[in-house]
Amino acid sequence: MTEFNNRFNEYVALINEAADKYVSEKMFEGRESTGLSEMLKAMAYSLSNGGKRIRPMLTLEFCRVCGGDFKKAIPFSLAAEMIHTYSLIHDDLPCMDDDDVRRGKPSSHKVFGEANALLAGDALLTLAFETVLAAEGVSAEAKARAGLELAKAAGCSGMIAGQVMDLANEGKSAPLDAVKETDRLKTGEMIRVSCVMGCIAAGADNEKKKAAEIYSGNIGLAFQIVDDILDVTSDEQTLGKPIGSDSENEKSTYVSLLGLEKSAEYAEKLTAEAKEALNIFGGEGEFLAQLADKLASRKN
């Protein structure tokens, strides 16, 4: 566990350092524009506001277990976190989930106003692709493949499609299969592409990429199930955001469809299947196995 914690903390430190670097005025020297400083403040406010850093961590670790230099995958990993952050900024807007708190702090639109929050999200989305395409130490082919995978995962065949389905599910009883598909797209696609980009950065073979997709598919779904459980069982102070929103919006969740006990059992089953997919990596997959367990047992 000490080795796990050391690597976990190393990754978080690297990701936080990169976030501070990439969203800074120094990175935009020579192309300053009116309002840049204020917009960077809005972008940095959300990008630096804590978070588990799971998506970028997965990119770095899959690069490592596939035999690559994980530090060269930092731009890919940060791009995933930028897109995740933009989605949270937009999710919190009054036209979406209308949440005033994110990770224990006022949401972006409560600090910078709705228009600036919207633009900060747009800017992070765009910067994510600039960051991938400008990455150093990886081939042009790897950058192109990572950019394509990221675009598909974040767009209308991935996360955005899931968000549309999520909104459509409000106020009605959606069947379990519809909830699964919504979560596969809304939450799971960005987790999947984070793992895949690590494989791409390392030049991994198809067998290892397939294992990464199986692992990510299972932990992505388990992650959302735990979210649904915490929305019922946790409190706002622990979770860092309002609870009970699923019930208020009359959304079908794993808890509403399966109950707490069966939902927890399902998350455990998915976690076990995720860990089984790591067999191809031998002992090198231990960090990812422990990370799956950590996510399944988290309290926030």
C-alpha positions as CSV (number, residue, x, y, z in Angstrom):
1,M,0.0,0.0,0.0
2,T,2.9,2.3,0.7
3,E,4.1,1.9,-2.9
4,F,0.6,2.5,-4.2
5,N,0.3,5.7,-2.1
6,N,3.7,7.0,-3.2
7,R,2.9,6.5,-6.9
8,F,-0.6,7.9,-6.5
9,N,0.8,11.0,-4.8
10,E,3.6,11.4,-7.4
11,Y,1.0,11.3,-10.2
12,V,-1.2,13.9,-8.5
13,A,1.7,16.2,-8.0
14,L,2.8,15.9,-11.6
15,I,-0.8,16.5,-12.9
16,N,-1.3,19.5,-10.6
17,E,2.1,21.0,-11.6
18,A,1.2,20.5,-15.3
19,A,-2.2,22.1,-14.8
20,D,-0.6,25.2,-13.2
21,K,1.8,25.4,-16.2
22,Y,-0.5,24.9,-19.1
23,V,-3.2,27.3,-17.8
24,S,-0.9,30.3,-17.2
25,E,-0.1,33.6,-19.0
26,K,3.4,32.3,-19.7
27,M,2.0,29.6,-21.9
28,F,0.3,32.3,-24.0
29,E,3.2,34.7,-24.4
30,G,3.1,36.4,-27.8
31,R,-0.6,35.8,-28.3
32,E,-2.1,37.9,-25.6
33,S,-5.6,39.2,-26.1
34,T,-8.0,41.5,-24.2
35,G,-9.5,39.6,-21.2
36,L,-7.0,36.7,-21.3
37,S,-5.9,37.2,-17.7
38,E,-9.5,37.1,-16.4
39,M,-10.3,34.1,-18.6
40,L,-7.2,32.2,-17.4
41,K,-8.4,32.9,-13.8
42,A,-11.7,31.3,-14.5
43,M,-10.1,28.3,-16.2
44,A,-7.6,27.8,-13.5
45,Y,-10.2,28.1,-10.7
46,S,-11.9,25.0,-11.8
47,L,-8.9,23.0,-13.2
48,S,-7.1,23.6,-9.9
49,N,-10.1,23.0,-7.6
50,G,-9.0,19.6,-6.2
51,G,-10.5,16.6,-7.9
52,K,-9.4,13.0,-7.8
53,R,-7.2,13.3,-10.9
54,I,-8.3,9.8,-11.8
55,R,-8.5,10.3,-15.6
56,P,-5.1,11.7,-16.1
57,M,-3.7,9.2,-13.6
58,L,-5.0,6.4,-15.7
59,T,-3.3,7.9,-18.8
60,L,0.1,8.0,-17.0
61,E,-0.2,4.5,-15.5
62,F,-1.3,2.8,-18.7
63,C,1.6,4.4,-20.4
64,R,3.9,3.1,-17.7
65,V,2.6,-0.5,-17.7
66,C,2.7,-0.6,-21.5
67,G,6.4,0.1,-21.3
68,G,6.4,3.8,-22.1
69,D,7.9,6.9,-20.3
70,F,4.8,8.1,-18.4
71,K,6.2,11.7,-18.2
72,K,5.9,12.0,-22.0
73,A,2.2,11.2,-21.6
74,I,1.5,14.2,-19.3
75,P,0.1,16.4,-22.1
76,F,-2.3,13.6,-23.0
77,S,-3.3,13.1,-19.4
78,L,-3.9,16.8,-18.8
79,A,-6.0,17.1,-21.9
80,A,-8.4,14.5,-20.4
81,E,-8.6,16.5,-17.2
82,M,-9.2,19.7,-19.1
83,I,-12.2,18.1,-20.9
84,H,-13.5,16.6,-17.6
85,T,-13.2,20.0,-15.9
86,Y,-15.0,21.8,-18.8
87,S,-17.9,19.3,-18.5
88,L,-18.2,19.9,-14.8
89,I,-18.3,23.7,-15.3
90,H,-21.1,23.3,-17.9
91,D,-22.9,20.7,-15.8
92,D,-23.2,23.2,-12.9
93,L,-24.8,25.9,-15.0
94,P,-28.4,26.8,-14.3
95,C,-29.5,25.5,-17.7
96,M,-28.1,22.1,-16.8
97,D,-27.9,20.7,-13.3
98,D,-28.0,24.2,-11.6
99,D,-25.5,23.4,-8.8
100,D,-24.0,26.2,-6.8
101,V,-21.2,24.1,-5.2
102,R,-18.5,22.0,-6.7
103,R,-15.8,20.2,-4.6
104,G,-16.8,22.3,-1.6
105,K,-16.4,25.6,-3.3
106,P,-18.7,27.9,-5.2
107,S,-19.2,26.7,-8.8
108,S,-17.5,28.6,-11.6
109,H,-20.6,30.5,-12.6
110,K,-21.2,31.7,-9.1
111,V,-17.7,33.3,-9.0
112,F,-17.2,34.5,-12.6
113,G,-20.8,34.7,-13.9
114,E,-22.6,32.4,-16.3
115,A,-21.1,33.8,-19.5
116,N,-17.5,33.6,-18.3
117,A,-18.1,30.1,-16.9
118,L,-19.4,29.0,-20.2
119,L,-16.5,30.5,-22.0
120,A,-14.0,29.0,-19.5
121,G,-15.4,25.6,-20.3
122,D,-15.2,26.2,-24.0
123,A,-11.6,27.4,-23.6
124,L,-10.6,24.3,-21.7
125,L,-12.2,22.0,-24.3
126,T,-10.2,23.8,-27.1
127,L,-7.0,23.9,-25.1
128,A,-7.2,20.2,-24.5
129,F,-6.7,19.5,-28.2
130,E,-4.0,22.1,-28.5
131,T,-2.2,20.4,-25.7
132,V,-2.4,16.9,-27.3
133,L,-1.2,18.2,-30.7
134,A,1.6,20.2,-29.2
135,A,2.9,17.4,-27.0
136,E,6.6,16.8,-27.1
137,G,8.4,13.4,-27.0
138,V,5.7,11.5,-28.8
139,S,5.3,10.8,-32.5
140,A,3.0,12.8,-34.8
141,E,1.1,9.6,-35.5
142,A,0.5,9.1,-31.7
143,K,-0.7,12.7,-31.3
144,A,-3.1,12.3,-34.2
145,R,-4.5,9.0,-32.9
146,A,-4.8,10.4,-29.4
147,G,-6.6,13.5,-30.6
148,L,-9.0,11.5,-32.7
149,E,-9.8,9.1,-29.8
150,L,-10.3,12.1,-27.5
151,A,-12.6,13.9,-29.9
152,K,-14.8,10.8,-30.3
153,A,-14.9,10.2,-26.6
154,A,-15.8,13.8,-25.7
155,G,-18.2,14.5,-28.5
156,C,-21.6,13.6,-29.9
157,S,-20.7,9.8,-30.0
158,G,-19.4,9.9,-26.5
159,M,-19.7,12.2,-23.4
160,I,-22.1,14.7,-25.0
161,A,-24.4,12.0,-26.2
162,G,-24.5,10.7,-22.7
163,Q,-25.3,14.1,-21.3
164,V,-28.1,14.5,-23.8
165,M,-29.5,11.1,-22.7
166,D,-29.1,12.0,-19.0
167,L,-31.2,15.2,-19.5
168,A,-33.8,13.2,-21.5
169,N,-34.0,10.7,-18.6
170,E,-35.1,13.3,-16.1
171,G,-38.7,13.1,-14.9
172,K,-39.3,9.6,-16.2
173,S,-38.6,6.0,-15.3
174,A,-35.8,4.9,-17.6
175,P,-35.0,1.1,-17.8
176,L,-31.7,-0.2,-16.5
177,D,-30.3,-0.7,-20.0
178,A,-30.9,2.9,-20.8
179,V,-29.2,4.0,-17.6
180,K,-26.2,1.8,-18.4
181,E,-25.9,3.2,-21.9
182,T,-26.2,6.8,-20.6
183,D,-23.4,6.2,-18.0
184,R,-21.2,4.3,-20.5
185,L,-21.2,7.4,-22.7
186,K,-21.4,10.3,-20.1
187,T,-18.9,8.9,-17.6
188,G,-17.3,5.9,-19.1
189,E,-16.1,7.3,-22.4
190,M,-13.7,9.8,-20.9
191,I,-12.4,7.1,-18.5
192,R,-11.9,4.8,-21.5
193,V,-10.1,7.3,-23.6
194,S,-7.8,8.3,-20.7
195,C,-6.6,4.7,-20.5
196,V,-6.4,4.3,-24.3
197,M,-4.3,7.5,-24.7
198,G,-1.8,6.1,-22.2
199,C,-1.5,3.0,-24.4
200,I,-1.1,5.1,-27.5
201,A,1.7,7.2,-25.9
202,A,3.5,4.0,-25.1
203,G,3.0,2.4,-28.5
204,A,1.2,-0.5,-27.0
205,D,-0.1,-3.4,-29.0
206,N,-3.8,-4.1,-29.7
207,E,-4.0,-6.8,-27.0
208,K,-2.9,-4.4,-24.3
209,K,-5.3,-1.7,-25.6
210,K,-8.1,-4.2,-25.5
211,A,-7.3,-5.0,-21.8
212,A,-7.3,-1.2,-21.1
213,E,-10.7,-0.9,-22.6
214,I,-12.2,-3.8,-20.6
215,Y,-10.7,-2.4,-17.4
216,S,-11.9,1.1,-18.1
217,G,-15.4,0.0,-19.1
218,N,-15.9,-1.8,-15.8
219,I,-14.4,0.8,-13.5
220,G,-16.3,3.5,-15.4
221,L,-19.6,1.9,-14.7
222,A,-18.7,1.0,-11.2
223,F,-17.7,4.6,-10.6
224,Q,-21.1,5.9,-11.6
225,I,-22.9,3.3,-9.5
226,V,-20.8,4.4,-6.4
227,D,-21.8,8.0,-7.3
228,D,-25.5,7.0,-7.2
229,I,-25.0,5.3,-3.9
230,L,-23.2,8.3,-2.4
231,D,-25.9,10.7,-3.7
232,V,-28.2,8.8,-1.3
233,T,-26.0,7.9,1.6
234,S,-23.4,10.7,1.9
235,D,-23.7,14.3,3.0
236,E,-22.9,17.6,1.3
237,Q,-19.8,18.3,3.4
238,T,-18.2,14.9,2.7
239,L,-19.2,14.9,-1.0
240,G,-18.3,18.5,-1.7
241,K,-21.5,19.1,-3.7
242,P,-25.2,18.9,-3.1
243,I,-26.7,15.5,-2.5
244,G,-30.1,14.2,-3.4
245,S,-30.1,15.9,-6.8
246,D,-30.9,12.6,-8.6
247,S,-34.1,12.3,-6.6
248,E,-35.0,15.9,-7.0
249,N,-34.6,15.6,-10.8
250,E,-36.6,12.4,-10.8
251,K,-33.8,10.5,-12.5
252,S,-33.6,6.7,-12.7
253,T,-30.4,5.5,-11.0
254,Y,-28.9,2.2,-10.0
255,V,-30.1,2.8,-6.5
256,S,-33.7,3.6,-7.6
257,L,-33.8,0.6,-10.0
258,L,-31.8,-2.0,-8.0
259,G,-31.7,-0.8,-4.4
260,L,-28.6,0.0,-2.3
261,E,-27.5,-3.5,-1.6
262,K,-27.7,-4.8,-5.1
263,S,-26.1,-1.7,-6.5
264,A,-23.1,-2.2,-4.1
265,E,-22.9,-5.8,-5.2
266,Y,-22.9,-4.8,-8.9
267,A,-20.1,-2.3,-8.3
268,E,-18.1,-5.1,-6.6
269,K,-18.6,-7.4,-9.5
270,L,-17.6,-4.8,-12.1
271,T,-14.5,-4.0,-10.0
272,A,-13.5,-7.7,-9.9
273,E,-13.9,-8.0,-13.7
274,A,-11.8,-4.8,-14.2
275,K,-9.0,-6.4,-12.1
276,E,-9.2,-9.6,-14.1
277,A,-8.5,-7.7,-17.3
278,L,-5.1,-6.6,-15.9
279,N,-3.7,-10.2,-15.9
280,I,-1.9,-9.4,-19.2
281,F,0.3,-6.9,-17.3
282,G,1.3,-9.4,-14.6
283,G,2.6,-7.7,-11.4
284,E,2.9,-4.4,-13.2
285,G,-0.9,-4.1,-13.0
286,E,-1.0,-4.0,-9.2
287,F,-1.4,-0.2,-9.0
288,L,-4.4,-0.3,-11.4
289,A,-5.9,-3.1,-9.4
290,Q,-5.6,-1.2,-6.1
291,L,-6.9,1.9,-7.8
292,A,-10.0,0.0,-8.9
293,D,-10.6,-1.0,-5.3
294,K,-10.0,2.5,-4.0
295,L,-12.6,3.9,-6.4
296,A,-15.1,1.3,-5.5
297,S,-14.8,2.0,-1.8
298,R,-14.5,5.8,-1.9
299,K,-16.6,8.1,0.3
300,N,-16.6,11.2,-1.9
